[in-house]
């Protein structure tokens, strides 16, 4: 049973990725340290030996960082969600996708800044930027959730 309220799908995802029960809730200390020190974490910053578990690490780090249980608001077996992470120094943006339609989505990748993102993402980010980044954060119906000052979860339109 998952430790994440309302997120039974987390256990299903772990099982599909063959993540051992004892490792499901362990987050690499260096990943949490990067979020604390730099305010963001990109999937490309995760150590290669954990590449098969990158999505689960990003989800776990965001869950712990936000203290707002974003995982209870969506189910990747039914929905797709985009994780948008902005480097506060360079303004470069990484977009990652989780869920049913996350394979071969054109929005996934690196962007020079938020103005290069698809318009629907820019509009949702504009709304979420007005929300407090201080945990616990709350989801905005139909828009997404601000995880911290630099990370956002956006449902696919």
C-alpha positions as CSV (number, residue, x, y, z in Angstrom):
1,X,0.0,0.0,0.0
2,X,1.4,3.4,-1.0
3,X,2.3,6.0,1.6
4,X,0.8,8.6,-0.7
5,X,-2.8,9.5,0.1
6,X,-5.1,8.7,-2.8
7,X,-2.3,7.4,-4.9
8,X,-2.8,3.6,-5.3
9,X,-1.4,4.0,-8.8
10,X,2.0,4.7,-7.2
11,X,2.2,1.0,-6.2
12,X,1.1,-0.1,-9.7
13,X,3.8,2.1,-11.3
14,X,6.5,0.7,-9.0
15,X,5.4,-2.8,-9.8
16,X,5.5,-2.2,-13.5
17,X,9.0,-0.7,-13.1
18,X,10.0,-3.6,-10.9
19,X,11.0,-1.4,-8.1
20,X,11.4,-3.5,-4.9
21,X,9.0,-2.8,-2.0
22,X,11.9,-1.8,0.2
23,X,13.1,0.8,-2.3
24,X,9.8,2.4,-3.1
25,X,9.9,5.2,-0.6
26,X,13.7,5.8,-0.5
27,X,14.7,9.0,-2.2
28,X,18.4,9.5,-3.1
29,X,19.8,12.0,-0.6
30,X,21.7,13.8,-3.4
31,X,18.3,14.4,-5.2
32,X,16.8,16.1,-2.2
33,X,20.0,18.0,-1.6
34,X,19.8,19.4,-5.1
35,X,16.3,20.7,-4.5
36,X,17.2,22.2,-1.2
37,X,20.4,23.8,-2.6
38,X,19.3,24.9,-6.0
39,X,15.5,24.9,-5.9
40,X,14.9,22.5,-8.8
41,X,15.8,19.1,-10.0
42,X,15.9,17.9,-13.7
43,X,15.7,14.3,-14.8
44,X,19.0,14.7,-16.6
45,X,20.7,15.4,-13.2
46,X,19.8,12.0,-11.8
47,X,22.6,9.5,-11.8
48,X,22.5,7.2,-14.8
49,X,22.3,4.0,-12.7
50,X,18.9,5.2,-11.6
51,X,17.7,6.0,-15.2
52,X,14.9,3.4,-15.1
53,X,13.6,5.0,-11.9
54,X,13.9,8.7,-12.9
55,X,10.2,9.3,-13.1
56,X,9.6,7.7,-9.7
57,X,12.4,9.8,-8.1
58,X,11.0,13.0,-9.7
59,X,7.5,12.2,-8.5
60,X,8.8,11.3,-5.0
61,X,10.9,14.4,-4.7
62,X,8.1,16.7,-5.8
63,X,5.7,14.9,-3.4
64,X,8.1,15.4,-0.4
65,X,9.0,19.0,-1.5
66,X,5.4,20.3,-1.8
67,X,4.0,18.7,1.3
68,X,0.7,19.1,-0.5
69,X,0.2,15.6,-1.8
70,X,0.0,16.4,-5.5
71,X,-0.2,12.7,-6.2
72,X,-3.7,12.5,-4.9
73,X,-5.0,14.8,-7.7
74,X,-4.3,12.6,-10.7
75,X,-4.0,9.0,-11.8
76,X,-1.4,8.3,-14.6
77,X,-3.5,5.3,-15.7
78,X,-6.2,7.8,-16.8
79,X,-4.5,11.2,-17.1
80,X,-1.2,12.7,-18.4
81,X,0.6,15.4,-16.5
82,X,3.6,17.5,-17.4
83,X,6.3,18.4,-14.9
84,X,7.7,21.8,-15.8
85,X,10.9,22.8,-14.0
86,X,12.6,26.2,-14.4
87,X,16.3,26.8,-13.5
88,X,16.1,30.1,-11.5
89,X,19.5,31.3,-12.7
90,X,19.4,30.6,-16.4
91,X,15.6,30.4,-16.9
92,X,16.0,27.2,-18.9
93,X,13.0,24.9,-18.7
94,X,12.8,21.1,-18.6
95,X,9.4,19.5,-19.5
96,X,8.8,15.9,-18.5
97,X,5.6,13.9,-18.9
98,X,4.0,11.2,-16.8
99,X,1.0,9.1,-17.5
100,X,-0.9,7.4,-20.3
101,X,0.0,9.6,-23.2
102,X,3.6,10.5,-22.1
103,X,5.4,8.6,-24.9
104,X,6.5,10.7,-27.8
105,X,4.8,13.9,-26.7
106,X,6.1,16.9,-28.6
107,X,6.1,19.2,-25.5
108,X,8.7,17.1,-23.6
109,X,12.3,18.5,-23.7
110,X,14.4,21.5,-22.9
111,X,13.5,25.1,-23.6
112,X,15.6,28.2,-23.5
113,X,12.9,30.0,-21.4
114,X,9.2,29.9,-20.6
115,X,8.3,32.1,-23.6
116,X,9.3,29.1,-25.9
117,X,6.8,26.8,-24.2
118,X,3.5,26.0,-25.9
119,X,0.9,28.7,-25.3
120,X,-1.3,26.5,-23.1
121,X,1.6,25.8,-20.8
122,X,2.5,29.5,-20.6
123,X,-1.1,30.3,-19.6
124,X,-1.2,27.7,-16.9
125,X,2.2,28.8,-15.6
126,X,1.0,32.4,-15.4
127,X,-1.9,31.3,-13.2
128,X,0.3,29.1,-11.0
129,X,3.0,31.7,-10.6
130,X,0.5,33.7,-8.6
131,X,0.1,30.8,-6.1
132,X,2.4,30.6,-3.1
133,X,5.4,28.3,-3.5
134,X,5.5,27.7,0.2
135,X,4.5,24.2,1.2
136,X,2.0,22.8,1.6
137,X,0.9,23.8,-1.9
138,X,-2.6,23.2,-3.3
139,X,-3.8,22.1,-6.7
140,X,-5.8,24.6,-8.8
141,X,-8.7,22.8,-10.6
142,X,-8.1,22.5,-14.3
143,X,-4.8,24.4,-14.1
144,X,-2.3,22.3,-12.1
145,X,-0.2,22.6,-9.0
146,X,2.8,24.6,-8.0
147,X,5.2,22.2,-6.3
148,X,7.8,24.8,-5.2
149,X,9.2,28.1,-6.5
150,X,10.5,26.4,-9.7
151,X,8.5,23.3,-10.3
152,X,4.9,22.9,-11.6
153,X,2.6,20.0,-12.5
154,X,0.3,20.8,-15.4
155,X,-2.5,18.4,-16.6
156,X,-2.6,17.7,-20.3
157,X,-5.4,19.7,-21.9
